[in-house]
Amino acid sequence: MPFCRSRPSRPLLVSALGVVAVGVALPMSPLAGPLGFRSLPLGLVLVLALMVMLYLVLIEGAKHVLYARADTRAALPPVRHRASGIASTAGPATSAVPDR
């Protein structure tokens, strides 16, 4: 799987999964009533899960496209400006190409 190439650190993974677990379990726990929580309908939970999965797929596709472009640019030879080799004898060396 492409998203397994770059793995998060263990503390980041544990804390993220812990937050998700608390967020899912809290509305189903005895503390839900005093806190004013209610369980989400199953349809909404499924739609949210589908949206998260679609988001992850789209992000992986975008990374694939961007990394492919970066690899192609890295394979190109460096650009040499024509004016970089011209020296002036009249004064200090100046570039014919304006600074950007």
Secondary structure, DSSP 8 states (H G I E B T S, - for coil): -GGGSS---HHHHHHHHHHHHHHHHGGGSTTHHHHT-----HHHHHHHHHHHHHHHHHHHHHHHHHHHHHHHHHHS-----GGGG---SSSS---SS---
